[in-house]
Amino acid sequence: MANKVTKDTIIMDVLQMNADTAQFFFEIGMHCLGCPSASGESIAEACAVHGEDADVLVDKINRFLAENE
């Protein structure tokens, strides 16, 4: 699997891998993906702020990336 994310992956890096991953952030209430925080915030940091489980989000994103390589 060429593209794989971890909890430490920066959100903007995830979006650059595949812009369609935005849907997973929108689903959990992360709607300001263009804000400055998204440029430097990791998945773990964003999930902590939004009260979400980073492991669940990382798993969803990695499954999506694997299916869409």
All heavy atoms as TSV, in Angstrom:
chain	resi	resn	atom	element	x	y	z
A	1	MET	N	N	0.858	-1.182	0.000
A	1	MET	CA	C	0.000	0.000	0.000
A	1	MET	C	C	0.893	1.230	0.000
A	1	MET	O	O	1.604	1.482	0.951
A	1	MET	CB	C	-0.897	-0.053	1.245
A	1	MET	CG	C	-1.801	1.122	1.398
A	1	MET	SD	S	-2.793	1.155	2.914
A	1	MET	CE	C	-3.261	-0.512	3.164
A	2	ALA	N	N	0.886	1.977	-1.065
A	2	ALA	CA	C	1.766	3.128	-1.201
A	2	ALA	C	C	1.349	4.267	-0.273
A	2	ALA	O	O	2.172	4.809	0.446
A	2	ALA	CB	C	1.781	3.599	-2.644
A	3	ASN	N	N	0.097	4.628	-0.294
A	3	ASN	CA	C	-0.407	5.701	0.561
A	3	ASN	C	C	-1.025	5.101	1.814
A	3	ASN	O	O	-2.012	4.377	1.735
A	3	ASN	CB	C	-1.459	6.530	-0.177
A	3	ASN	CG	C	-0.862	7.375	-1.273
A	3	ASN	OD1	O	0.254	7.841	-1.162
A	3	ASN	ND2	N	-1.609	7.567	-2.342
A	4	LYS	N	N	-0.423	5.442	2.941
A	4	LYS	CA	C	-0.960	4.960	4.209
A	4	LYS	C	C	-0.785	6.081	5.222
A	4	LYS	O	O	0.257	6.729	5.260
A	4	LYS	CB	C	-0.227	3.700	4.666
A	4	LYS	CG	C	-0.852	3.087	5.895
A	4	LYS	CD	C	-0.318	1.715	6.180
A	4	LYS	CE	C	-1.044	1.177	7.400
A	4	LYS	NZ	N	-0.744	-0.194	7.664
A	5	VAL	N	N	-1.816	6.308	6.019
A	5	VAL	CA	C	-1.749	7.368	7.017
A	5	VAL	C	C	-1.669	6.775	8.417
A	5	VAL	O	O	-2.028	5.620	8.640
A	5	VAL	CB	C	-2.953	8.335	6.912
A	5	VAL	CG1	C	-3.032	8.951	5.526
A	5	VAL	CG2	C	-4.257	7.654	7.255
A	6	THR	N	N	-1.196	7.605	9.334
A	6	THR	CA	C	-1.169	7.263	10.755
A	6	THR	C	C	-1.843	8.408	11.498
A	6	THR	O	O	-2.206	9.430	10.901
A	6	THR	CB	C	0.279	7.112	11.276
A	6	THR	OG1	O	0.910	8.413	11.280
A	6	THR	CG2	C	1.075	6.126	10.437
A	7	LYS	N	N	-1.958	8.272	12.802
A	7	LYS	CA	C	-2.557	9.339	13.599
A	7	LYS	C	C	-1.708	10.608	13.555
A	7	LYS	O	O	-2.202	11.697	13.796
A	7	LYS	CB	C	-2.752	8.887	15.047
A	7	LYS	CG	C	-3.804	7.810	15.201
A	7	LYS	CD	C	-4.147	7.540	16.643
A	7	LYS	CE	C	-3.034	6.814	17.367
A	7	LYS	NZ	N	-3.458	6.361	18.717
A	8	ASP	N	N	-0.430	10.454	13.220
A	8	ASP	CA	C	0.471	11.603	13.162
A	8	ASP	C	C	0.492	12.298	11.807
A	8	ASP	O	O	1.139	13.333	11.644
A	8	ASP	CB	C	1.896	11.170	13.522
A	8	ASP	CG	C	1.993	10.692	14.964
A	8	ASP	OD1	O	1.305	11.266	15.833
A	8	ASP	OD2	O	2.735	9.738	15.226
A	9	THR	N	N	-0.216	11.741	10.821
A	9	THR	CA	C	-0.248	12.336	9.489
A	9	THR	C	C	-1.001	13.663	9.539
A	9	THR	O	O	-2.066	13.768	10.155
A	9	THR	CB	C	-0.918	11.382	8.478
A	9	THR	OG1	O	-0.236	10.132	8.506
A	9	THR	CG2	C	-0.864	11.950	7.073
A	10	ILE	N	N	-0.440	14.658	8.885
A	10	ILE	CA	C	-1.066	15.979	8.815
A	10	ILE	C	C	-2.271	15.904	7.862
A	10	ILE	O	O	-2.200	15.290	6.799
A	10	ILE	CB	C	-0.049	17.031	8.306
A	10	ILE	CG1	C	1.190	17.068	9.220
A	10	ILE	CG2	C	-0.688	18.411	8.175
A	10	ILE	CD1	C	0.910	17.409	10.664
A	11	ILE	N	N	-3.365	16.522	8.263
A	11	ILE	CA	C	-4.611	16.461	7.492
A	11	ILE	C	C	-4.398	16.905	6.048
A	11	ILE	O	O	-4.879	16.260	5.112
A	11	ILE	CB	C	-5.722	17.289	8.164
A	11	ILE	CG1	C	-6.114	16.630	9.490
A	11	ILE	CG2	C	-6.938	17.430	7.251
A	11	ILE	CD1	C	-7.046	17.454	10.343
A	12	MET	N	N	-3.666	17.977	5.845
A	12	MET	CA	C	-3.443	18.471	4.485
A	12	MET	C	C	-2.708	17.422	3.643
A	12	MET	O	O	-2.986	17.278	2.454
A	12	MET	CB	C	-2.655	19.788	4.510
A	12	MET	CG	C	-2.658	20.498	3.174
A	12	MET	SD	S	-4.339	20.890	2.543
A	12	MET	CE	C	-4.940	22.032	3.783
A	13	ASP	N	N	-1.804	16.665	4.259
A	13	ASP	CA	C	-1.093	15.605	3.534
A	13	ASP	C	C	-2.054	14.500	3.100
A	13	ASP	O	O	-1.914	13.939	2.019
A	13	ASP	CB	C	0.032	15.017	4.390
A	13	ASP	CG	C	1.158	16.023	4.638
A	13	ASP	OD1	O	1.275	17.000	3.861
A	13	ASP	OD2	O	1.916	15.826	5.610
A	14	VAL	N	N	-3.028	14.204	3.954
A	14	VAL	CA	C	-4.034	13.196	3.607
A	14	VAL	C	C	-4.834	13.671	2.397
A	14	VAL	O	O	-5.042	12.925	1.442
A	14	VAL	CB	C	-5.003	12.927	4.790
A	14	VAL	CG1	C	-6.087	11.941	4.387
A	14	VAL	CG2	C	-4.240	12.428	6.012
A	15	LEU	N	N	-5.253	14.924	2.419
A	15	LEU	CA	C	-6.048	15.475	1.324
A	15	LEU	C	C	-5.256	15.515	0.023
A	15	LEU	O	O	-5.821	15.340	-1.059
A	15	LEU	CB	C	-6.557	16.864	1.696
A	15	LEU	CG	C	-7.528	16.898	2.873
A	15	LEU	CD1	C	-7.800	18.335	3.288
A	15	LEU	CD2	C	-8.809	16.167	2.562
A	16	GLN	N	N	-3.956	15.717	0.120
A	16	GLN	CA	C	-3.123	15.729	-1.083
A	16	GLN	C	C	-2.944	14.320	-1.652
A	16	GLN	O	O	-2.778	14.164	-2.853
A	16	GLN	CB	C	-1.768	16.377	-0.788
A	16	GLN	CG	C	-1.896	17.871	-0.600
A	16	GLN	CD	C	-0.602	18.549	-0.193
A	16	GLN	OE1	O	0.373	17.905	0.178
A	16	GLN	NE2	N	-0.592	19.870	-0.259
A	17	MET	N	N	-2.998	13.307	-0.790
A	17	MET	CA	C	-2.926	11.922	-1.277
A	17	MET	C	C	-4.140	11.605	-2.142
A	17	MET	O	O	-4.032	10.973	-3.187
A	17	MET	CB	C	-2.891	10.930	-0.108
A	17	MET	CG	C	-1.609	10.872	0.629
A	17	MET	SD	S	-1.779	9.673	1.992
A	17	MET	CE	C	-0.436	10.204	3.030
A	18	ASN	N	N	-5.317	12.043	-1.656
A	18	ASN	CA	C	-6.562	11.804	-2.371
A	18	ASN	C	C	-7.605	12.776	-1.808
A	18	ASN	O	O	-8.021	12.633	-0.656
A	18	ASN	CB	C	-7.027	10.356	-2.188
A	18	ASN	CG	C	-8.242	10.023	-3.029
A	18	ASN	OD1	O	-9.154	10.833	-3.171
A	18	ASN	ND2	N	-8.262	8.833	-3.596
A	19	ALA	N	N	-7.991	13.732	-2.607
A	19	ALA	CA	C	-8.934	14.759	-2.156
A	19	ALA	C	C	-10.270	14.175	-1.708
A	19	ALA	O	O	-10.971	14.771	-0.886
A	19	ALA	CB	C	-9.149	15.791	-3.260
A	20	ASP	N	N	-10.617	12.995	-2.212
A	20	ASP	CA	C	-11.887	12.370	-1.834
A	20	ASP	C	C	-11.903	11.909	-0.378
A	20	ASP	O	O	-12.959	11.551	0.136
A	20	ASP	CB	C	-12.206	11.201	-2.753
A	20	ASP	CG	C	-12.533	11.660	-4.173
A	20	ASP	OD1	O	-12.951	12.823	-4.349
A	20	ASP	OD2	O	-12.366	10.862	-5.103
A	21	THR	N	N	-10.754	11.933	0.299
A	21	THR	CA	C	-10.734	11.586	1.728
A	21	THR	C	C	-11.436	12.652	2.561
A	21	THR	O	O	-11.778	12.400	3.712
A	21	THR	CB	C	-9.296	11.386	2.250
A	21	THR	OG1	O	-8.547	12.596	2.027
A	21	THR	CG2	C	-8.611	10.211	1.580
A	22	ALA	N	N	-11.690	13.808	1.976
A	22	ALA	CA	C	-12.380	14.882	2.700
A	22	ALA	C	C	-13.703	14.391	3.282
A	22	ALA	O	O	-14.107	14.825	4.365
A	22	ALA	CB	C	-12.609	16.071	1.777
A	23	GLN	N	N	-14.365	13.467	2.590
A	23	GLN	CA	C	-15.661	12.964	3.060
A	23	GLN	C	C	-15.575	12.396	4.476
A	23	GLN	O	O	-16.505	12.528	5.262
A	23	GLN	CB	C	-16.185	11.890	2.104
A	23	GLN	CG	C	-15.315	10.637	2.056
A	23	GLN	CD	C	-15.778	9.604	1.058
A	23	GLN	OE1	O	-16.959	9.325	0.971
A	23	GLN	NE2	N	-14.841	9.043	0.298
A	24	PHE	N	N	-14.456	11.774	4.824
A	24	PHE	CA	C	-14.326	11.166	6.144
A	24	PHE	C	C	-14.170	12.214	7.232
A	24	PHE	O	O	-14.635	12.018	8.357
A	24	PHE	CB	C	-13.159	10.177	6.166
A	24	PHE	CG	C	-13.320	9.087	5.146
A	24	PHE	CD1	C	-12.533	9.050	4.010
A	24	PHE	CD2	C	-14.290	8.115	5.303
A	24	PHE	CE1	C	-12.692	8.062	3.046
A	24	PHE	CE2	C	-14.467	7.123	4.350
A	24	PHE	CZ	C	-13.668	7.101	3.220
A	25	PHE	N	N	-13.539	13.328	6.894
A	25	PHE	CA	C	-13.424	14.425	7.850
A	25	PHE	C	C	-14.775	15.122	8.011
A	25	PHE	O	O	-15.185	15.447	9.124
A	25	PHE	CB	C	-12.344	15.412	7.396
A	25	PHE	CG	C	-10.967	14.809	7.386
A	25	PHE	CD1	C	-10.382	14.400	6.201
A	25	PHE	CD2	C	-10.263	14.625	8.570
A	25	PHE	CE1	C	-9.118	13.835	6.182
A	25	PHE	CE2	C	-8.997	14.059	8.566
A	25	PHE	CZ	C	-8.416	13.662	7.375
A	26	PHE	N	N	-15.490	15.325	6.893
A	26	PHE	CA	C	-16.811	15.944	6.955
A	26	PHE	C	C	-17.774	15.111	7.796
A	26	PHE	O	O	-18.570	15.655	8.558
A	26	PHE	CB	C	-17.394	16.132	5.550
A	26	PHE	CG	C	-16.669	17.134	4.698
A	26	PHE	CD1	C	-16.655	16.991	3.326
A	26	PHE	CD2	C	-16.007	18.224	5.249
A	26	PHE	CE1	C	-15.998	17.910	2.513
A	26	PHE	CE2	C	-15.344	19.148	4.452
A	26	PHE	CZ	C	-15.334	18.989	3.081
A	27	GLU	N	N	-17.702	13.785	7.668
A	27	GLU	CA	C	-18.612	12.892	8.395
A	27	GLU	C	C	-18.527	13.079	9.908
A	27	GLU	O	O	-19.499	12.832	10.613
A	27	GLU	CB	C	-18.284	11.423	8.082
A	27	GLU	CG	C	-18.748	10.955	6.731
A	27	GLU	CD	C	-18.274	9.534	6.404
A	27	GLU	OE1	O	-17.605	8.893	7.240
A	27	GLU	OE2	O	-18.550	9.078	5.275
A	28	ILE	N	N	-17.360	13.461	10.404
A	28	ILE	CA	C	-17.217	13.606	11.866
A	28	ILE	C	C	-17.183	15.072	12.297
A	28	ILE	O	O	-16.775	15.388	13.406
A	28	ILE	CB	C	-15.996	12.834	12.397
A	28	ILE	CG1	C	-14.698	13.327	11.761
A	28	ILE	CG2	C	-16.159	11.349	12.177
A	28	ILE	CD1	C	-13.457	12.675	12.358
A	29	GLY	N	N	-17.634	15.956	11.414
A	29	GLY	CA	C	-17.794	17.351	11.786
A	29	GLY	C	C	-16.599	18.240	11.548
A	29	GLY	O	O	-16.580	19.380	12.006
A	30	MET	N	N	-15.595	17.754	10.834
A	30	MET	CA	C	-14.428	18.583	10.509
A	30	MET	C	C	-14.694	19.239	9.162
A	30	MET	O	O	-14.352	18.708	8.111
A	30	MET	CB	C	-13.167	17.732	10.441
A	30	MET	CG	C	-12.760	17.134	11.744
A	30	MET	SD	S	-11.219	16.204	11.543
A	30	MET	CE	C	-11.227	15.263	13.056
A	31	HIS	N	N	-15.326	20.413	9.213
A	31	HIS	CA	C	-15.768	21.063	7.983
A	31	HIS	C	C	-14.818	22.143	7.479
A	31	HIS	O	O	-14.952	22.589	6.353
A	31	HIS	CB	C	-17.169	21.659	8.158
A	31	HIS	CG	C	-18.196	20.611	8.411
A	31	HIS	ND1	N	-18.714	19.817	7.411
A	31	HIS	CD2	C	-18.780	20.198	9.557
A	31	HIS	CE1	C	-19.586	18.965	7.935
A	31	HIS	NE2	N	-19.642	19.181	9.230
A	32	CYS	N	N	-13.870	22.559	8.284
A	32	CYS	CA	C	-12.996	23.661	7.850
A	32	CYS	C	C	-11.638	23.109	7.424
A	32	CYS	O	O	-10.602	23.461	7.967
A	32	CYS	CB	C	-12.852	24.715	8.934
A	32	CYS	SG	S	-12.071	24.130	10.446
A	33	LEU	N	N	-11.651	22.241	6.433
A	33	LEU	CA	C	-10.410	21.612	5.979
A	33	LEU	C	C	-9.453	22.602	5.332
A	33	LEU	O	O	-8.267	22.329	5.231
A	33	LEU	CB	C	-10.723	20.470	5.004
A	33	LEU	CG	C	-11.509	19.310	5.614
A	33	LEU	CD1	C	-11.801	18.264	4.544
A	33	LEU	CD2	C	-10.772	18.697	6.786
A	34	GLY	N	N	-9.944	23.745	4.926
A	34	GLY	CA	C	-9.085	24.754	4.336
A	34	GLY	C	C	-8.523	25.731	5.353
A	34	GLY	O	O	-7.740	26.603	5.016
A	35	CYS	N	N	-8.900	25.577	6.613
A	35	CYS	CA	C	-8.427	26.513	7.630
A	35	CYS	C	C	-6.949	26.260	7.937
A	35	CYS	O	O	-6.429	25.183	7.665
A	35	CYS	CB	C	-9.279	26.437	8.885
A	35	CYS	SG	S	-9.005	24.976	9.899
A	36	PRO	N	N	-6.267	27.246	8.493
A	36	PRO	CA	C	-4.839	27.088	8.780
A	36	PRO	C	C	-4.518	25.880	9.668
A	36	PRO	O	O	-3.457	25.276	9.530
A	36	PRO	CB	C	-4.478	28.390	9.489
A	36	PRO	CG	C	-5.477	29.371	8.986
A	36	PRO	CD	C	-6.747	28.577	8.785
A	37	SER	N	N	-5.415	25.511	10.553
A	37	SER	CA	C	-5.159	24.362	11.424
A	37	SER	C	C	-4.981	23.081	10.622
A	37	SER	O	O	-4.147	22.245	10.944
A	37	SER	CB	C	-6.300	24.170	12.432
A	37	SER	OG	O	-6.310	25.237	13.342
A	38	ALA	N	N	-5.743	22.913	9.561
A	38	ALA	CA	C	-5.652	21.697	8.757
A	38	ALA	C	C	-4.293	21.567	8.090
A	38	ALA	O	O	-3.833	20.461	7.825
A	38	ALA	CB	C	-6.752	21.666	7.694
A	39	SER	N	N	-3.643	22.690	7.850
A	39	SER	CA	C	-2.334	22.645	7.205
A	39	SER	C	C	-1.266	22.078	8.122
A	39	SER	O	O	-0.282	21.530	7.654
A	39	SER	CB	C	-1.918	24.053	6.765
A	39	SER	OG	O	-2.797	24.524	5.781
A	40	GLY	N	N	-1.448	22.205	9.430
A	40	GLY	CA	C	-0.417	21.747	10.338
A	40	GLY	C	C	-0.885	20.804	11.416
A	40	GLY	O	O	-0.102	20.404	12.276
A	41	GLU	N	N	-2.156	20.450	11.402
A	41	GLU	CA	C	-2.730	19.616	12.454
A	41	GLU	C	C	-2.753	18.154	12.036
A	41	GLU	O	O	-3.116	17.830	10.915
A	41	GLU	CB	C	-4.155	20.102	12.738
A	41	GLU	CG	C	-4.731	19.611	14.037
A	41	GLU	CD	C	-6.016	20.344	14.387
A	41	GLU	OE1	O	-6.937	20.400	13.546
A	41	GLU	OE2	O	-6.093	20.854	15.508
A	42	SER	N	N	-2.353	17.295	12.955
A	42	SER	CA	C	-2.384	15.858	12.671
A	42	SER	C	C	-3.798	15.324	12.843
A	42	SER	O	O	-4.661	15.978	13.444
A	42	SER	CB	C	-1.444	15.113	13.623
A	42	SER	OG	O	-1.978	15.109	14.939
A	43	ILE	N	N	-4.008	14.132	12.331
A	43	ILE	CA	C	-5.304	13.467	12.503
A	43	ILE	C	C	-5.616	13.322	13.987
A	43	ILE	O	O	-6.730	13.597	14.432
A	43	ILE	CB	C	-5.316	12.097	11.797
A	43	ILE	CG1	C	-5.228	12.278	10.285
A	43	ILE	CG2	C	-6.557	11.297	12.186
A	43	ILE	CD1	C	-5.052	10.979	9.503
A	44	ALA	N	N	-4.625	12.923	14.776
A	44	ALA	CA	C	-4.834	12.735	16.220
A	44	ALA	C	C	-5.241	14.039	16.898
A	44	ALA	O	O	-6.162	14.061	17.726
A	44	ALA	CB	C	-3.575	12.170	16.864
A	45	GLU	N	N	-4.560	15.134	16.550
A	45	GLU	CA	C	-4.881	16.433	17.147
A	45	GLU	C	C	-6.290	16.877	16.779
A	45	GLU	O	O	-7.046	17.338	17.639
A	45	GLU	CB	C	-3.866	17.484	16.707
A	45	GLU	CG	C	-2.477	17.240	17.265
A	45	GLU	CD	C	-1.399	18.066	16.596
A	45	GLU	OE1	O	-1.542	18.421	15.400
A	45	GLU	OE2	O	-0.389	18.345	17.267
A	46	ALA	N	N	-6.647	16.723	15.526
A	46	ALA	CA	C	-7.982	17.122	15.078
A	46	ALA	C	C	-9.061	16.280	15.738
A	46	ALA	O	O	-10.096	16.795	16.153
A	46	ALA	CB	C	-8.078	17.021	13.565
A	47	CYS	N	N	-8.815	14.987	15.838
A	47	CYS	CA	C	-9.799	14.103	16.477
A	47	CYS	C	C	-9.964	14.442	17.951
A	47	CYS	O	O	-11.084	14.391	18.480
A	47	CYS	CB	C	-9.394	12.641	16.296
A	47	CYS	SG	S	-9.736	12.019	14.640
A	48	ALA	N	N	-8.887	14.800	18.620
A	48	ALA	CA	C	-8.967	15.177	20.032
A	48	ALA	C	C	-9.844	16.411	20.205
A	48	ALA	O	O	-10.699	16.465	21.097
A	48	ALA	CB	C	-7.574	15.425	20.594
A	49	VAL	N	N	-9.676	17.392	19.326
A	49	VAL	CA	C	-10.462	18.622	19.388
A	49	VAL	C	C	-11.935	18.338	19.113
A	49	VAL	O	O	-12.816	18.919	19.739
A	49	VAL	CB	C	-9.920	19.665	18.374
A	49	VAL	CG1	C	-10.868	20.840	18.218
A	49	VAL	CG2	C	-8.550	20.142	18.795
A	50	HIS	N	N	-12.206	17.411	18.192
A	50	HIS	CA	C	-13.577	17.120	17.788
A	50	HIS	C	C	-14.199	15.952	18.546
A	50	HIS	O	O	-15.322	15.548	18.253
A	50	HIS	CB	C	-13.632	16.855	16.277
A	50	HIS	CG	C	-13.393	18.092	15.472
A	50	HIS	ND1	N	-14.404	18.943	15.104
A	50	HIS	CD2	C	-12.262	18.624	14.967
A	50	HIS	CE1	C	-13.902	19.959	14.416
A	50	HIS	NE2	N	-12.607	19.788	14.319
A	51	GLY	N	N	-13.463	15.383	19.514
A	51	GLY	CA	C	-14.008	14.299	20.329
A	51	GLY	C	C	-14.234	13.012	19.555
A	51	GLY	O	O	-15.186	12.282	19.821
A	52	GLU	N	N	-13.367	12.729	18.587
A	52	GLU	CA	C	-13.508	11.528	17.755
A	52	GLU	C	C	-12.343	10.575	18.002
A	52	GLU	O	O	-11.292	10.977	18.496
A	52	GLU	CB	C	-13.555	11.912	16.276
A	52	GLU	CG	C	-14.746	12.763	15.889
A	52	GLU	CD	C	-16.071	12.045	16.008
A	52	GLU	OE1	O	-16.099	10.807	15.877
A	52	GLU	OE2	O	-17.094	12.719	16.231
A	53	ASP	N	N	-12.530	9.316	17.636
A	53	ASP	CA	C	-11.508	8.283	17.792
A	53	ASP	C	C	-10.591	8.301	16.567
A	53	ASP	O	O	-11.011	7.958	15.458
A	53	ASP	CB	C	-12.185	6.918	17.937
A	53	ASP	CG	C	-11.209	5.799	18.248
A	53	ASP	OD1	O	-10.033	5.879	17.830
A	53	ASP	OD2	O	-11.624	4.839	18.911
A	54	ALA	N	N	-9.345	8.689	16.770
A	54	ALA	CA	C	-8.386	8.795	15.664
A	54	ALA	C	C	-8.122	7.445	15.011
A	54	ALA	O	O	-7.947	7.364	13.795
A	54	ALA	CB	C	-7.079	9.416	16.162
A	55	ASP	N	N	-8.110	6.379	15.792
A	55	ASP	CA	C	-7.853	5.047	15.230
A	55	ASP	C	C	-8.937	4.650	14.233
A	55	ASP	O	O	-8.644	4.054	13.189
A	55	ASP	CB	C	-7.756	3.993	16.343
A	55	ASP	CG	C	-6.498	4.174	17.182
A	55	ASP	OD1	O	-5.419	4.413	16.605
A	55	ASP	OD2	O	-6.600	4.061	18.422
A	56	VAL	N	N	-10.177	4.968	14.532
A	56	VAL	CA	C	-11.294	4.647	13.641
A	56	VAL	C	C	-11.155	5.436	12.343
A	56	VAL	O	O	-11.303	4.883	11.254
A	56	VAL	CB	C	-12.652	4.939	14.329
A	56	VAL	CG1	C	-13.797	4.819	13.330
A	56	VAL	CG2	C	-12.856	4.002	15.506
A	57	LEU	N	N	-10.837	6.724	12.455
A	57	LEU	CA	C	-10.695	7.558	11.263
A	57	LEU	C	C	-9.515	7.092	10.404
A	57	LEU	O	O	-9.637	6.962	9.192
A	57	LEU	CB	C	-10.523	9.021	11.654
A	57	LEU	CG	C	-10.374	10.018	10.497
A	57	LEU	CD1	C	-11.555	9.926	9.533
A	57	LEU	CD2	C	-10.214	11.430	11.033
A	58	VAL	N	N	-8.387	6.806	11.027
A	58	VAL	CA	C	-7.206	6.331	10.289
A	58	VAL	C	C	-7.522	5.045	9.548
A	58	VAL	O	O	-7.159	4.872	8.379
A	58	VAL	CB	C	-6.008	6.157	11.251
A	58	VAL	CG1	C	-4.896	5.334	10.609
A	58	VAL	CG2	C	-5.479	7.508	11.691
A	59	ASP	N	N	-8.246	4.148	10.204
A	59	ASP	CA	C	-8.606	2.876	9.566
A	59	ASP	C	C	-9.492	3.110	8.341
A	59	ASP	O	O	-9.266	2.529	7.282
A	59	ASP	CB	C	-9.308	1.962	10.582
A	59	ASP	CG	C	-9.572	0.584	10.021
A	59	ASP	OD1	O	-8.612	-0.050	9.525
A	59	ASP	OD2	O	-10.734	0.136	10.068
A	60	LYS	N	N	-10.481	3.976	8.471
A	60	LYS	CA	C	-11.376	4.275	7.344
A	60	LYS	C	C	-10.596	4.863	6.177
A	60	LYS	O	O	-10.792	4.482	5.024
A	60	LYS	CB	C	-12.459	5.282	7.759
A	60	LYS	CG	C	-13.601	4.704	8.526
A	60	LYS	CD	C	-14.623	5.803	8.774
A	60	LYS	CE	C	-15.768	5.310	9.600
A	60	LYS	NZ	N	-16.765	6.378	9.828
A	61	ILE	N	N	-9.722	5.807	6.485
A	61	ILE	CA	C	-8.954	6.466	5.425
A	61	ILE	C	C	-8.020	5.476	4.749
A	61	ILE	O	O	-7.928	5.439	3.517
A	61	ILE	CB	C	-8.172	7.671	5.986
A	61	ILE	CG1	C	-9.153	8.771	6.408
A	61	ILE	CG2	C	-7.173	8.191	4.948
A	61	ILE	CD1	C	-8.518	9.912	7.193
A	62	ASN	N	N	-7.336	4.638	5.523
A	62	ASN	CA	C	-6.414	3.679	4.930
A	62	ASN	C	C	-7.143	2.656	4.065
A	62	ASN	O	O	-6.645	2.261	3.003
A	62	ASN	CB	C	-5.563	2.993	6.000
A	62	ASN	CG	C	-4.416	3.887	6.446
A	62	ASN	OD1	O	-3.866	4.641	5.661
A	62	ASN	ND2	N	-4.064	3.791	7.709
A	63	ARG	N	N	-8.326	2.222	4.502
A	63	ARG	CA	C	-9.100	1.286	3.663
A	63	ARG	C	C	-9.503	1.958	2.357
A	63	ARG	O	O	-9.413	1.363	1.283
A	63	ARG	CB	C	-10.331	0.777	4.412
A	63	ARG	CG	C	-9.992	-0.358	5.373
A	63	ARG	CD	C	-11.215	-1.038	5.964
A	63	ARG	NE	N	-11.608	-0.294	7.168
A	63	ARG	CZ	C	-12.813	0.231	7.385
A	63	ARG	NH1	N	-13.787	0.072	6.522
A	63	ARG	NH2	N	-13.059	0.902	8.485
A	64	PHE	N	N	-9.926	3.195	2.434
A	64	PHE	CA	C	-10.314	3.937	1.235
A	64	PHE	C	C	-9.123	4.118	0.301
A	64	PHE	O	O	-9.244	3.899	-0.908
A	64	PHE	CB	C	-10.879	5.317	1.640
A	64	PHE	CG	C	-11.203	6.187	0.473
A	64	PHE	CD1	C	-12.399	6.035	-0.211
A	64	PHE	CD2	C	-10.312	7.163	0.049
A	64	PHE	CE1	C	-12.704	6.837	-1.307
A	64	PHE	CE2	C	-10.604	7.969	-1.041
A	64	PHE	CZ	C	-11.805	7.808	-1.713
A	65	LEU	N	N	-7.983	4.493	0.833
A	65	LEU	CA	C	-6.795	4.708	0.001
A	65	LEU	C	C	-6.372	3.406	-0.671
A	65	LEU	O	O	-5.992	3.396	-1.845
A	65	LEU	CB	C	-5.648	5.279	0.833
A	65	LEU	CG	C	-5.830	6.719	1.321
A	65	LEU	CD1	C	-4.704	7.098	2.275
A	65	LEU	CD2	C	-5.902	7.689	0.157
A	66	ALA	N	N	-6.448	2.295	0.055
A	66	ALA	CA	C	-6.058	1.004	-0.516
A	66	ALA	C	C	-6.980	0.611	-1.668
A	66	ALA	O	O	-6.537	0.053	-2.672
A	66	ALA	CB	C	-6.074	-0.074	0.564
A	67	GLU	N	N	-8.261	0.910	-1.515
A	67	GLU	CA	C	-9.249	0.564	-2.548
A	67	GLU	C	C	-9.166	1.476	-3.761
A	67	GLU	O	O	-9.668	1.145	-4.833
A	67	GLU	CB	C	-10.659	0.632	-1.965
A	67	GLU	CG	C	-10.941	-0.434	-0.924
A	67	GLU	CD	C	-12.244	-0.206	-0.169
A	67	GLU	OE1	O	-12.976	0.786	-0.470
A	67	GLU	OE2	O	-12.533	-0.987	0.745
A	68	ASN	N	N	-8.559	2.638	-3.595
A	68	ASN	CA	C	-8.539	3.634	-4.667
A	68	ASN	C	C	-7.146	3.959	-5.171
A	68	ASN	O	O	-6.900	5.036	-5.710
A	68	ASN	CB	C	-9.241	4.917	-4.179
A	68	ASN	CG	C	-10.710	4.687	-3.987
A	68	ASN	OD1	O	-11.474	4.680	-4.927
A	68	ASN	ND2	N	-11.123	4.456	-2.752
A	69	GLU	N	N	-6.242	3.031	-5.024
A	69	GLU	CA	C	-4.884	3.230	-5.531
A	69	GLU	C	C	-4.840	3.041	-7.028
A	69	GLU	O	O	-5.548	2.309	-7.625
A	69	GLU	CB	C	-3.905	2.235	-4.885
A	69	GLU	CG	C	-3.525	2.651	-3.505
A	69	GLU	CD	C	-2.415	1.793	-2.911
A	69	GLU	OE1	O	-2.403	0.578	-3.127
A	69	GLU	OE2	O	-1.560	2.380	-2.239
